[in-house]
C-alpha cells in the first residue's frame, strides 16, 4: 500500500514532468517534450524523488497528487 504524502509547493514544470513520468516516458522523451536537456530532466526527477521520499519513478508518480496513477489508486 502506498501512503500519500504532503508534497511541498510544486512548480508547473515539476507537475508537468511527473505527469510525463507517470505516462511512461523516458528522460529523452521528456526532455524533447519540455524543450529542456536530459540533464535538467534528471535533476527534476531527482528533486521529485527526494521530495516524495521515493526510491523509484513509478512510486513517485503514484504518490504525486493529481497524476493518473495517483487517481487510480485513490490518492488524490
DAUR-V54307 format. One record per run of one state. SS is the DSSP state (alpha for helix, beta for strand, coil for the rest). FROM is the first residue (numbers start at 0). TO is the last residue. If there is no record, write none. Layout:
[[SS:FROM:TO] [SS:FROM:TO]]
This chain:
[[coil:0:10] [alpha:11:21] [coil:22:25] [alpha:26:33] [coil:34:36] [alpha:37:51] [coil:52:55] [alpha:56:62] [coil:63:66] [alpha:67:71] [coil:72:75]]
